[in-house]
Amino acid sequence: MIATYQQAHPETELAGLCRALRISRSWWYARAAQAPDSAQEGTLRDAIERLILQFSGYGYRRVTKQLQREGFAVNHKRVLRIMREEGLLCRLRHDFVRTTHSQHAHKRYPNLLQGRLLTARDQAWVADITYIRLPSRFCFLAAILDAFSRVCVGWHLGSDIDTRLTLAALEMALSKRHPNPGLIHHSDQGVQYAASEYVSRLEQVGARLSMARTGTPYENAQAESFFKTLKQEEVYVNAYQHVADAKTHIGPFLEEVYNTKRLHSSLGYLPPAEFEARQAAASTHLPAET
């Protein structure tokens, strides 16, 4: 009311208006500072909704970081308030299908990643398998992540949960990254990773095998977190009708969204590919050893 009158009568002092309306000038200044710009607020709400539609598993902290990357001057408290008002806080689904079959006679390997500090890509990969529900059956996804950068370096989707599934994902990773001997390959103790054919392929490239202990999923936590993200932000928002349908969606998500766009809190809220690029650029500027 005061602002409208001031625009029409700029010669009128604020003090006089406040006296006439029996309000204090401090109250008016506080109110003016708190009053949101409706256009700016609308733009911010649209941006938050757009991010949630693209990354349905994002919480308010990741949304805040992405908005800041896009130039919005906003803090996490404001984003949390808007997401609560709009009902955009994610609710994770919890389904379970057993994919680890560790009752086998193959050799087990110790956990080589526990307590190890990684400093570059292709020092260690983590591998795992998850299921994807179709209308009348399941299909299975084997994936391999770089443990340093979280980049998905290899994956394969198939109808059967066997060594062919995991080998196909491994071959993709090897063809894309060409790791040096000494790479640590970490997985659970499932038969698909302990099978002689899979082990032999890793030994051919000089990789060292590492396995989580039975019943300790936190020892392969990166893979567990990756699958949770994949299901929340891709699988659960689509209704795949068959394996080929799932493959046409999951491939682009992994390559074009997860690796290159999705922010990871463990990477300083950077996408995996960008994190790798920054680390590579930083390493080229290190002073030479003497």
N, C-alpha and C positions, 0 to 999 in steps of 0.2 A: 504494500500500500504506500509506504513512504517512498520507495524507489520509483513507483509510477508517478507520484506527485512531483518528485524532484525532477523527473524527466520533462514534465510539462512546465514546471516553474523552477528553473535552475538557479534563479536569484534567491530563492528561499533557503535560509540556513537550516542545516540538519538539527541544530540545537533547538530552534524555534518549533520545528515540527514535533520533535520529541516531547517538548514541554506541552504542546497543545494536545498530544495523544496520551500524555502521562506515562511515558515510557522512558527508560534511561538510554543514553547513547551507547553505553557498554553492552546493553542487551541487544541493541540493533546491530552493532559491529559483530558480536558473536553469532547472531542469527545469519548475517550476510556471509560470514566466513563458512558457516556450516551448510548453507543452502546449495544443493547440487545443481550443476549445470545440466539441464534436462537433455540437451543434445549430446553432450559428452557422456552422460550416464547411459543414454540409449546406445551410443556407439560402443561403449565398453561392454554392455550386456550382450550386444550382438556378437562382439568378438569372443566373449566367453562361451556363448552358445555354439559358435562355429568350432571352437577348439574341442568342446565336449563331443560334438557330433563326429569330429575326426578322430579324437582320442578319448573314447568313452571311459577308459580306466584312469584318466588323469584326476588326481586330487587337486585341492586348491593351491598347493604350493607349486606344483608343476605348471598349472594354469598361470599363476602369477609370474613365474620365470619366463614363460613363453610370451606373455603380454609385454613384459619388460624388454625382451629381445625385439619385439615388434614396435617399440617406442612408446608404450603406454607408461605414464608415471602413476603407478598404482602399487599398493602394498598388499600383503597376503590377507590382512584383516578385512579390507574392503572386498577383495575377491571372494573370501569365505562368506561374507554377508550376502553378496549377490547370488552366489551359488546355492545358499540355503533358501533364499527367497524364491529362486527359480526352480528349486527341486533338482539341482544338477549334481549333487554329491553322489558319487558312484556307490553302488551296492554290489559287491562281488558275489557271484554264484559259486557254489561249492558242490562239484560232482566228483565222483571217483570211480575209475576203472583201473584195475591192476595191470600195469605194463611191465613190471620188473619180475622176471622169473629167475631167481637166484639159486634154486635147487638144481645144481648141475655139477658135473665132475671136472669141469675145466679149472685151470689155475686161476687163483685170485691174486691181486696185486695190492701192495700197500698204497696208502694215500700220500702222494708226493707233493700235494698242494698245501697241506696243512702248515700254516706258519710261513709260507713262502711269499716273498715280496716280488711281484712282477713289475718290470720296468719298461717293457716294450711289447708290441704285438707279436703273435706267433711264438711266444715262449710257452704258452699253455692253452689248450682248448678244452672245453667241457662239452660233453655229449649226453643226450638223454632222448627218451621217447615219450610221446603222449598220444592219447586217443582223441578222435573227433567224431562226434555223433552225427550220423546220417539218418534219414527217415526210417530205414529198416535194418541198419547195421552200423558198424563202426569202421572208420579207417584210421590209419596211424601215421604220425609224423615223427621222423627222426631228425634231430637238429644238432648242429655243432656251433658253439659260440667261442669267440676269442675271449679268454678269461680276463685279459687286460683291458680291452676296449668294449666288450659286449657286442661286437659286430657278429651277426649271424653269417658264418663263413660257408656253411653247407647245410642242406636240408633235402629231405625226400619224403614224399607222401605216397602211401601205398595201402593196399587192401589187407596185407598180411604183416604180422609183427614177427619178422624173422631177420636173419643176418643179411639178406639181400637188401632190406630196408636200410639198415645202418651202414652197409657198405656203399650204397648209392650216395648217401649224405656225405660219407667220408671222401669218396672220389671227387665230389663237387668241391669240397673244401681244399683238397690237395691240388686240384687243377687251378683253383683261383689264387691260392696263397703260396704254394711251393715252399713250405717251411724248411728251415735248416735242421739237420740232425740234432737231437736233444730235445725236441718239442715234447712236452708232457701232454698226453691225452688222458683226460680224467672222465670217468663215468661211474655209474653204479655197477653192481656185480651181476647185472643181467646177462643171460646166456648169449644175447645178441652181441655183446661187447667182449665176452670171454671166449667166444667161438674161435677155433684155430684159424679159420679163414680171415677173420677180422684182425686178429692179433698178428698174423703173418704180414698182412698189408701194412700195418703200422711199423712192424720191424723192418720192412723193406725200405722205409724212408727214414729210419733211424730214430723213430719216436719211442718215448718211454711211457709205459702204461701205468696208470694210477687209477685206483678205485675207492669209492666211498665205502665205509663199513656198512654191513647189512643193518637195516633199520635206523639209519641215521641220514635222513634226507637233507638235513642242513649242511652235510658235507658236499652236497651238489646243489647248493642253494641258488647259484646263478641260473642254472637250467630251470629250476622250479619257478623262479621269478619270471624268467622269459616266457614260459608256457602260460603262466597266469596272465601276463600282459597280452599275449597273442589271443587267448580265449576271450578276455574281457573286451578287447578293442577290435577284434576281427571276427572270431568264430561265433560268438554269441549274438552279434548284430546281423548275421547273415543266416539264411536257411539253405544250406547246401543240399542239393538233391542227390548228388553222386560224387565219386572221387574226383572226376575231371572238373566238376564245378568247384569243389573245394580248392583244387590246385590252381585254377585260374584266379582265385581271389587271394589265396595265401601267398603265392609267389610275389605279386606286386606289393602286398603289405610288408613282407619281410624286406624286400629290396628298396622300395620307394618310400616307405613310411618308417618302419622300425629302425633300419640302419641309418637313414639319412635325415629324419625329421623328429623322431620321438626323443624327448629330453630324458636323461637319466640322472637322478640325484647323485648317484655314486660317481658320476663323471663331471661333477660340477655343473649339472643341468645343461649338458651338451648332448647332441645326438652322437651315437657311436662313431660314425664315419668322420664327423667334424672333430671329435676328440682325437681320433687317430691322426688326422691331418695336422692338427695343432702340435701333437707330440712329435710327429716326424719333422715338422718345421723347426721346433725348438731344438731337437737333437742335432740338426745340421749347423746350428749356431753355437754349439758348445765349444769351448776352447780345446785345442788339441792337447793330448797328454804329453808330458815331458819326461 
